[in-house]
Amino acid sequence: MKHILMVDDVATNLKCAGEVLKDKYELSMAKSGKQALKILEKERPDLILLDINMPDMDGYETMEKIKEIPDCAEIPIVFLTAESENESEVKGFKMGAKDFIRKPFEPSIMMTRIERVLELEEIKKELKINARKDVLTDLWNRQYLEESVNSESEEIDGAGAFMLIDMDNFKVINDNHGHITGDQVLEQFAEILKQYTSEVDVVSRLGGDEFAVFFKGKVDEKKLKKQINNIIQGIEKKVAPFNCGEHAISASAGVAFMPEDGMDFMTLYNKADKALYYVKQNGKGTFHMFKEKESYHYFDENEKEHSLLDMNQLKRIIEEKVHLSGAYQVEYDSFKRIYQFVFRCIERSDREVEVVLFTIVHSNVSDMNMQDLRDAMIQLETAIRTSLRKGDVATKYNNTQYIVILMDTNRKNGEMVADRIRENWRALGNKESFSLRYDIQGIIEEND
């Protein structure tokens, strides 16, 4: 039942309106603006009926005071008036009034106007909520997540855990089973997240197969690890039918804590992203808690079952035959070993090898959208893969940089290749606020 606060200095008016409204609405009554403000200290009605002509504090002044109360600023206000001057209505509407009801009250008109205002407010609330929801999964979107995290950080005892989680090798599902199936898997992903989180937690889809959860309040790290482990295992069970043997589909997560690791969305996002990247470099299919001074992860017995590689998996990975065009893309640690191997091979030969470092630059870092940056990096990976030969090697170094080894290439040809990658990257539709620069140097030249 909707709650209405009626404010009028005439007791007869309160009584008459009460008789009309009592069967359909919960009512609170106030005989002055000051009394109404006292009621609003404890109650939050859905609508306020406010008389304009009252002693001490008239309706306009009372409305101004109400709008100064943060939790009451959005409550719709309908003015009650015996006046017929248009100026009164113009002033009221300019202040934000939703409607006017004339005295003496005509019951049917009064009810119709109140119902109309409440109905419009419901539509407005629904639109506002939908604007903060992900269409596919019905989870909260990035905007709502960011607002929730930053709001929690403003609390005196603000605390929580921020988790980024995505699906490893999700592209396999779209490529082998189609995007409709891919969307269904994302919906199942969302259901698993909701299953293992509470109502106070903020579960969000950031885009693609990237999801995030903000566990509100002080968390028990041991319980949180078990909770995340259940999420990862639950997701893997759901996607098991889509495994094709070559690329195991799993879920990986990175976690950062408030207040230990940061007190705002962007800081926590970046640190959780680093923890997630650590997982991607070290086997996937598990999670990592961000540690400022640590680059390893402690596993309990439950995590070992889920995370450690067995001999059959190792054999399958080593024997895996992948037929891909373009550069050979590897994780950074593997890239370093390949680099050292290439250097040793060409040290006493005449072969030329160039190293190119690509960096995505934003024109205004303070306004940078992290999702746009991630999209730009994905497009850079695509541009590199489609522009290079099979003998070249590439790796993602961090969130804004990619490194490429160009085999049997001199400086001139290397610059031509780098320019082509930049052109292809821009052709993929990157935002004007981003640019791509590169530095190029020969391996032997670098180590002279």
C-alpha positions in Angstrom: 0.0 0.0 0.0 1.4 3.4 -1.0 2.0 5.9 1.8 0.8 9.5 1.5 1.7 12.4 3.8 -0.9 15.2 3.8 0.0 18.6 5.1 -2.8 21.2 5.7 -3.3 23.6 8.6 -7.1 23.1 8.4 -8.3 20.0 10.3 -11.5 19.8 8.3 -9.5 19.4 5.1 -7.3 16.7 6.6 -10.5 14.8 7.7 -12.2 15.1 4.3 -9.1 14.0 2.4 -8.6 11.1 4.9 -12.1 9.8 4.3 -11.5 9.7 0.5 -8.0 8.2 0.7 -8.0 5.9 3.8 -9.2 2.7 2.0 -6.5 2.8 -0.7 -3.5 4.5 0.9 -1.6 4.5 4.2 -1.9 8.1 5.5 0.1 10.4 7.7 -1.2 13.9 8.6 0.6 17.1 9.5 -0.9 20.5 10.4 2.1 22.6 9.5 5.3 22.6 7.5 7.4 22.1 10.6 5.3 19.1 11.7 5.7 17.6 8.2 9.5 17.9 8.4 9.4 16.2 11.8 7.5 13.3 10.3 10.0 13.1 7.4 12.8 12.5 9.9 11.3 9.0 10.5 9.1 8.3 7.5 9.5 8.2 3.7 6.1 8.6 2.0 5.5 7.8 -1.6 3.7 11.1 -2.2 3.2 14.4 -0.3 0.0 16.5 -0.6 1.1 20.0 0.5 -1.2 23.0 1.2 0.2 26.2 -0.2 -1.4 28.7 2.2 -0.3 27.9 5.7 0.9 30.2 8.6 4.5 30.4 9.7 5.8 28.3 6.8 3.8 28.2 3.5 3.8 25.3 1.1 6.6 26.8 -1.1 9.0 27.2 1.8 8.1 23.8 3.1 8.8 22.2 -0.3 12.3 23.9 -0.4 13.0 22.5 3.1 11.9 19.0 1.9 14.1 19.1 -1.2 17.1 19.8 1.1 16.7 16.4 2.8 18.7 13.9 0.6 16.4 11.0 1.0 13.3 13.1 0.4 14.4 15.2 -2.6 12.8 12.8 -5.1 9.4 12.4 -3.3 6.7 13.7 -5.6 4.8 16.7 -4.2 1.2 17.7 -5.2 0.1 21.2 -4.1 -3.3 21.7 -2.5 -4.8 25.2 -3.1 -7.9 27.2 -3.0 -6.4 29.8 -5.4 -7.1 29.9 -9.1 -4.4 32.2 -10.2 -2.1 30.8 -12.9 0.9 32.4 -11.3 0.7 30.0 -8.3 0.7 27.0 -10.6 3.6 28.4 -12.7 5.7 29.0 -9.5 4.8 25.5 -8.2 5.7 23.7 -11.4 9.0 25.6 -11.7 9.9 24.4 -8.1 9.2 20.8 -9.2 5.6 20.1 -8.1 4.0 17.2 -10.0 0.4 18.6 -10.0 -2.2 20.8 -8.3 -5.5 19.8 -6.6 -8.1 22.4 -6.0 -10.1 23.0 -2.8 -12.7 22.1 -1.9 -11.8 18.5 -2.9 -13.8 16.7 -5.6 -13.1 13.0 -4.5 -13.0 11.5 -8.0 -10.7 14.2 -9.4 -8.5 14.0 -6.3 -8.1 10.2 -6.6 -7.5 10.4 -10.3 -4.7 13.0 -10.0 -3.0 11.1 -7.1 -3.2 7.8 -9.0 -1.7 9.5 -12.1 1.2 11.0 -10.3 2.0 7.7 -8.5 1.8 5.8 -11.7 4.2 8.1 -13.5 6.6 7.9 -10.5 6.5 4.1 -10.8 7.3 4.3 -14.5 10.1 6.7 -13.7 11.6 4.4 -11.1 11.3 1.4 -13.4 13.1 3.3 -16.2 15.8 4.4 -13.8 16.3 0.8 -12.6 16.3 -0.6 -16.2 18.9 2.0 -17.2 21.2 0.4 -14.6 20.5 -3.2 -15.6 22.2 -5.3 -18.2 19.7 -6.3 -20.8 20.9 -9.9 -21.4 21.4 -11.1 -17.8 19.3 -8.6 -15.8 22.3 -8.0 -13.6 23.4 -4.5 -12.6 25.5 -2.7 -15.1 28.8 -1.0 -14.6 27.3 2.4 -13.8 25.3 1.0 -10.8 28.3 -1.0 -9.6 30.6 2.0 -9.7 28.0 4.1 -7.8 27.5 1.3 -5.2 31.3 0.9 -4.6 31.9 4.6 -4.3 28.8 5.0 -2.0 30.1 2.3 0.3 33.5 4.0 0.4 31.9 7.2 1.8 30.6 5.3 4.9 32.7 5.6 8.0 33.1 1.8 8.3 33.0 1.2 4.5 34.4 -2.2 3.6 34.0 -5.0 1.1 35.6 -7.2 -1.5 35.6 -6.5 -5.2 35.9 -9.5 -7.6 36.4 -9.4 -11.3 35.5 -12.7 -13.0 35.4 -13.8 -16.6 35.3 -17.0 -18.7 38.5 -18.5 -20.1 38.3 -19.3 -23.8 34.7 -18.0 -24.1 35.3 -17.3 -27.8 35.3 -21.1 -28.4 31.6 -21.2 -27.5 30.7 -18.4 -29.9 32.9 -19.9 -32.7 31.7 -23.5 -32.3 28.1 -23.1 -31.2 27.0 -19.7 -32.3 26.3 -16.4 -30.5 22.8 -17.4 -29.4 24.3 -20.3 -27.4 27.0 -17.9 -26.2 24.3 -15.6 -24.8 22.6 -18.5 -23.1 25.9 -19.4 -21.4 26.3 -15.8 -20.2 22.8 -16.0 -18.7 23.8 -19.2 -16.9 27.0 -17.5 -15.7 24.8 -14.8 -14.2 22.6 -17.3 -12.5 25.6 -19.0 -10.8 26.8 -15.6 -9.6 23.4 -14.9 -8.1 23.2 -18.3 -6.6 26.4 -17.9 -4.5 25.9 -14.2 -3.5 23.6 -12.5 -1.1 21.0 -9.8 -1.7 23.2 -7.1 -0.3 26.0 -8.0 -2.7 26.1 -6.1 -6.0 26.4 -8.5 -8.9 27.2 -6.9 -12.3 28.0 -7.6 -15.9 30.6 -5.2 -17.2 30.4 -6.3 -20.8 31.1 -9.4 -22.9 32.0 -12.3 -20.6 33.4 -10.0 -17.9 31.4 -9.9 -14.7 32.1 -8.3 -11.2 30.7 -8.7 -7.7 31.1 -6.3 -4.9 30.7 -8.2 -1.6 29.4 -5.5 0.8 30.7 -5.1 4.3 33.6 -6.7 6.2 34.3 -10.2 4.7 35.8 -13.3 6.2 38.6 -14.1 3.7 38.5 -17.8 4.3 34.7 -17.9 3.7 35.1 -15.7 0.7 37.7 -18.1 -0.9 35.2 -21.0 -0.5 32.4 -18.9 -2.0 34.5 -17.9 -5.0 35.7 -21.5 -5.4 32.0 -22.6 -5.5 31.2 -20.0 -8.1 34.1 -21.1 -10.4 33.2 -24.8 -10.0 29.5 -24.0 -10.6 30.4 -22.2 -13.8 32.7 -25.0 -15.0 29.9 -27.5 -14.5 27.6 -25.4 -16.6 30.0 -24.9 -19.5 31.4 -28.5 -19.4 29.2 -29.6 -22.4 30.9 -27.0 -24.6 34.5 -28.1 -24.0 36.0 -29.1 -27.4 39.2 -30.7 -26.0 41.6 -28.2 -27.4 40.6 -25.2 -25.2 39.2 -25.9 -21.7 36.5 -23.5 -20.8 36.8 -22.3 -17.2 36.4 -19.2 -15.1 39.1 -17.0 -13.6 38.8 -14.3 -10.9 40.8 -11.5 -9.3 39.9 -9.9 -5.9 40.8 -6.7 -4.2 39.6 -5.5 -0.8 38.2 -2.3 0.6 39.7 -0.5 2.5 43.1 -2.4 2.3 43.6 -2.1 -1.4 41.6 1.0 -2.2 38.5 3.1 -1.4 37.0 3.8 -4.8 35.8 1.9 -7.8 38.7 2.6 -10.2 41.4 1.7 -7.7 39.7 -1.6 -6.7 38.9 -2.4 -10.3 42.5 -1.9 -11.4 43.9 -4.0 -8.6 41.4 -6.8 -9.1 42.3 -6.7 -12.8 46.0 -7.2 -11.9 45.0 -10.2 -9.7 42.9 -11.6 -12.6 45.8 -11.1 -15.0 48.0 -13.0 -12.6 45.6 -15.9 -12.8 45.5 -15.8 -16.6 49.3 -16.0 -16.6 49.4 -18.9 -14.2 47.1 -21.6 -15.4 43.6 -20.0 -15.4 40.5 -21.6 -13.8 41.1 -20.3 -10.3 41.3 -17.0 -8.4 43.9 -14.7 -6.8 43.7 -12.2 -4.0 45.6 -9.0 -4.8 48.6 -8.5 -2.6 50.7 -5.4 -2.9 54.0 -7.1 -2.1 53.2 -10.6 -3.2 53.1 -12.3 -6.6 51.9 -15.7 -5.6 48.8 -17.3 -4.2 48.3 -19.6 -1.2 46.1 -22.6 -2.0 44.0 -24.5 0.6 43.1 -28.2 0.0 39.8 -27.3 -1.8 41.6 -24.9 -4.1 44.3 -27.5 -5.0 41.7 -29.9 -6.4 40.4 -27.2 -8.6 43.6 -25.5 -9.6 46.5 -27.8 -10.0 47.4 -29.4 -13.3 47.4 -33.2 -13.6 49.6 -35.2 -16.0 46.7 -35.9 -18.4 46.0 -32.2 -18.7 49.7 -31.5 -19.2 50.0 -34.1 -21.9 46.9 -32.7 -23.7 48.3 -29.2 -23.6 51.7 -30.1 -24.9 50.4 -32.2 -27.7 47.7 -29.7 -28.6 47.8 -28.8 -32.3 46.4 -25.3 -33.0 46.1 -24.1 -36.6 46.0 -20.3 -36.4 47.0 -17.6 -38.8 49.0 -14.6 -37.7 51.5 -14.1 -35.0 52.2 -16.7 -32.3 50.5 -15.2 -29.2 51.8 -16.3 -25.8 51.7 -15.2 -22.2 54.4 -12.8 -21.0 56.5 -15.3 -19.2 56.6 -17.5 -22.3 57.4 -14.5 -24.4 60.5 -13.7 -22.3 61.8 -17.2 -22.8 61.2 -17.0 -26.5 62.9 -13.7 -26.7 66.0 -15.1 -24.9 66.0 -18.1 -27.2 65.8 -15.9 -30.3 68.6 -13.7 -29.0 70.9 -16.7 -28.5 70.0 -18.1 -32.0 70.8 -14.9 -33.9 73.8 -13.7 -31.8 76.3 -15.2 -34.2 74.2 -15.0 -37.4 73.2 -12.2 -39.8 69.5 -12.6 -39.2 67.7 -9.4 -38.3 64.9 -9.3 -35.7 63.0 -6.2 -34.6 61.1 -5.8 -31.3 58.0 -3.5 -31.4 56.3 -2.1 -28.2 52.8 -0.8 -28.9 51.2 1.5 -26.3 47.6 2.7 -26.2 47.4 6.3 -25.0 44.4 8.2 -23.8 44.1 12.0 -24.4 42.7 12.5 -20.9 43.5 9.8 -18.3 41.1 11.2 -15.7 38.1 10.7 -18.1 39.2 7.3 -19.4 36.6 4.5 -19.4 38.2 1.2 -18.5 35.7 -0.8 -20.6 36.7 1.3 -23.6 40.3 0.6 -22.9 39.7 -3.1 -22.6 37.9 -3.0 -26.0 40.8 -1.1 -27.5 43.2 -3.7 -26.3 41.1 -6.5 -27.7 41.1 -4.7 -31.0 44.8 -4.3 -30.8 45.2 -8.0 -30.3 43.0 -8.6 -33.4 45.0 -6.1 -35.5 48.3 -7.8 -34.5 47.0 -11.3 -35.1 45.6 -10.4 -38.6 48.6 -8.3 -39.7 51.6 -10.6 -38.8 53.1 -13.9 -40.1 53.1 -17.2 -38.3 56.8 -16.8 -37.5 56.3 -13.6 -35.5 55.6 -13.7 -31.7 53.3 -11.4 -29.7 52.3 -11.0 -26.0 50.2 -8.6 -23.9 52.5 -6.9 -21.4 49.9 -5.0 -19.4 46.5 -3.3 -19.8 47.8 -0.8 -22.3 50.8 -2.4 -24.0 51.6 -5.2 -26.5 55.0 -6.5 -27.5 55.8 -8.1 -30.9 58.9 -9.9 -32.1 59.3 -9.5 -35.9 61.4 -12.3 -37.3 63.8 -11.8 -40.2 62.8 -8.1 -40.5 64.9 -5.0 -40.8 64.1 -1.6 -39.4 62.4 -0.2 -42.5 60.1 -3.2 -43.0 59.5 -3.4 -39.2 58.2 0.2 -39.3 56.0 -0.6 -42.3 54.5 -3.5 -40.4 53.9 -1.4 -37.2 52.2 1.3 -39.3 50.0 -1.3 -40.9 49.0 -2.6 -37.4 48.2 0.9 -36.3 46.0 1.5 -39.4 44.2 -1.8 -38.9 43.7 -1.0 -35.2 42.1 2.4 -36.1 40.0 0.8 -38.8 38.4 -1.4 -36.1 36.5 1.6 -34.8 38.5 2.8 -31.8 37.4 5.9 -30.0 39.1 9.2 -31.0 40.2 9.7 -27.4 42.6 6.7 -27.8 45.8 6.7 -30.0 48.3 4.0 -30.6 52.0 4.7 -30.6 55.0 2.3 -31.0 58.7 2.1 -30.3 60.9 -0.3 -32.4 64.4 -1.6 -31.8 66.5 -4.5 -33.0 67.2 -7.3 -30.5 71.0 -7.3 -31.2 71.0 -3.5 -31.1 69.2 -3.5 -27.8 71.8 -5.7 -26.2 75.0 -4.2 -27.6 
